[in-house]
């Protein structure tokens, strides 16, 4: 529906001119609109983003913003594409697994800078100019992989899904830690002591043996970056027999 309530034909925001209608040179740009929406989401969360808030932030009237961005879904698409421009797309190194891991690390960093991003990732918000450049680069990195194009797209989607799920867990843990009345170290120490007491009963010999052979103390959290690299590398390894 348009702001007036009339039905409209579906249209991709990128197929529209930067501003609808005639008149003077546009006072605002899609880049500035997206930047303000991203700023609000970064500071207050995605639920704080509204056409009214964005319009006020750039010094425009709410209704005039619809001349640039017809729907809130279009605003989300601009936001996703804006942060997709943060990738540093270095030339492929020739090792497709290393290249994909490097991209995954960048994706994780971008998601931590913009914690709202995992909520907006979907096939709908993924084909703007910056997102297409990322996809083209990712496919170029996968050139040495002996697999059909469709499988390569599935691999890219699987990696991004793994990254999104991993970051969502990290963000949830960080939010919980902020809400605890004690420090994360104190919480971890208490949980480690309780786990150690359970293992000492002998009821869980397999788990006790595994933890005894692992570095650190029972209940100690592994380095998230190392766990992330292992998780993504295992996923990429599933395609290893097909690639160089």
Secondary structure, DSSP 8 states (H G I E B T S, - for coil): --TTS-------GGGS-SS-S-SS--SS-HHHHHHHHHHHHHHH-GGG--HHHHHHHHT--HHHHTTT-SSHHHHHHHHHHHHHTT-------S-HHHHHHHHHHHHHHHHHHSTTHHHH-SSSS--SHHHHHHHHHHHHHTTTB-S-HHHHHHHHHHHHHHHHHHHHHHHHHHHHHHH-SS-HHHHHHHHHHHHHHHHTTTS-HHHHHHHHHSSS-TT----HHHHHHHHHHHHHHTTGGGB-
